[in-house]
């Protein structure tokens, strides 16, 4: 630890002194940092410069303060104090307030208690220097610079983390600096929002059991300097298919004869490329979409899609395809069966298949233009020979109509 005093006749001796003091720096304690003001005997007692910090680690873009106190020998009057960087023995250093690189960013303060400070704003990487306090007195040859001064180191935050992690594993994200900040409180962000529910220890964010929801962009900052956050780091999570769903196009009612397309959607990393289709438990197709041209009533049923990637597979919930169609297979039965004798009673019953189910039945007798009855059944009480003939029922729903016929033969009682 040393102070340079510039005497024109003794530069060589100062250099020897500098080398000796620098050797002593290796064994001296870092704080407090005291520099003796070595003066000529004519000025009495020696003085000192004491820096509060020997080294400062600052974030790029932040504002730093360097502070300390000084004393000087009696008999001298301090006429000017200022700060310099990287002084060279025998060369008059430049006042930082007059340096174009610093004039707009520095501020000095010295008070009557011989306390001094330097404020440096918008710290840059090129500011990594030794900053020293210089004293000018009323004696031309009594000028001092407290060296080596305060070393400024400048760092930026960056996140060190894996690029990808598999769901279920643990992951640690570390907020790194190139030098040690003073008592930092680290803050973590995901997609620009502060994380408050995760485990943060020192400069590390710990994800205990990673899930797909942890995918995102992570950055870190230090309390008090949140605006100087790190660049974002993207964390990707590998996971099996999730949220598998099936959509039907066109939506709405499906009528026999139309074309229908089922589309499977799922979330997974890596993206799902293998899709399998099932009707019930029977495999019916492959691919992200499954099309049924000219759909038939037999195609009604429950359909599911199974999605698969490198980490697993998952099947969707079932979707129901309900194919609407007009009446089919209309038939008429006679009760009682067997011979129909005059005077007996007969009931004709109509049955059919349709979707929606048939509810409208109309009965006709061949040769007539008007209905003879309606409803699922048609009864003839006290039948006569005049009732002999061909009967048919018309079954009708919202999508069409179809007839079924039966022959009624009435035998004479005699």
Buried (B, 14 or more C-beta within 10 A) or exposed (E): BBBBBBEEEBEEEBEEBBEEBEEEEEEEEEEEBBBBBBBEEEBEEEBBBBBBBBBBBBBBBBBBBBBBBBBBBEBBEBEEBBBBBEBEBEEEBEBBBEBEEBEEBBBBEBEEEBBBBBBBEEBEEEBBBBBBBBBBBEBEEBBBBBBBBBBBBBBBBBBEBEEEBBBEEEBBBBBBBEBEBEEBEBBBBBEEEEBEEEEBEEBBBEBEEBEBEBBBBBBBBBEEBEEBBBEBBEBBBBBBBBEBBBEBEEEEEBBBEBEBEBBBBBBBBEEBEBBBBBBEEEEBBEBBBBEBEEBEBEBBBEBBBBBBBEBEBBBBEBBEBEBBBBBBEBBBEBEEEEEBEBEBEBEBBBBBBBBEEBEBBBBBBEEEEEBBBEBBBBEBEEBEEEBBEEBBBBBBBBBEBBBBEBEBEBEEEE
